[in-house]
Amino acid sequence: MNSLSPQNIHVGIVPDGNRRWAKENGKMPWDGHQRGTEVMGDIVKYVFSETDIQYLTVFAFSFDNQKRSEEEKRHLFEIMAEAAIKTHEYVPSEVGISFLGDLSLFEGHSFERSFRRKIQRELGTKKEVATLRQLFESIARPGESGRYLTLLAGYDPKREEAEALDQFYDLELMEGEDLCRRFKSLMYDGGRLPDFSLILRTGKDDNNRLSGFLPRLIGKNTYFEAPQIYWPDMTPDKFGGIYMDYRPKFGAERGGR
């Protein structure tokens, strides 16, 4: 990595437009989710192999997404499961992986026995993974390199704050303790993630919203980019072009890694 590269570059992605892409191409909604997931794999691989981005955070499934039809959710959860067991193909082993949100939403999605065996083979484990929540938890790992992929699943900022407040009121605080730091430590990420450097949201006409995407990490130096494309049409070259345009704003020289 370039010695001139700034530390703590944090890029967030709201990959919007999968369903509209599917509709415009005469496909089912889950076909859009499938294509979007494949694109995300390409982007994640590009980020950790070709850029100096230290933190990549993706809005994979919001709390409100549970309001979608049962059929669409079933397909979406199956796609998420297939993508999850392939993380080793596009996330280097030294990169940490974490899931933030209410993972209880995925507890009820049970796998068929054949898929459980597939998970064991892919992950190289003898432990049976029976639900999507258990799959997420089995994949999560610390980052040896200080780089992290964070996936928001079942995330809602108000729920996060409410849960943190409940815990905060029960704490026995020491005199002189930094209350802000302690409260921050009660968030889903334990206060590990820095403010966003750049948030990218696709989706065309209505993609100027953040949709509750970790608002507590939006700082005075956070930039927002809304390319007028649906997420399935994103490519590593397009993403790289956007990132390199902003990179000098983060204190880095324009150019390579």
Secondary structure, DSSP 4 states (H G I P E B T S, - for coil): --TTPPS--EEEEE---HHHHHHHTT--HHHHHHHHHHHHHHHHHHHHHH----EEEEEEEEGGGGGS-HHHHHHHHHHHHHHHTTHHHHS-TTSEEEEES-GGGGTT-BPPHHHHHHHHHHHT-SS---BHHHHHHHH-B--SSS-EEEEEEEE-HHHHHHHHHHHHHT--PPTT--HHHHHHTTSTTTT-PPPPSEEEE--GGG----TTS-GGG--TT-EEE--SS-GGG--HHHHHHHHHHHGGGGT--SS--
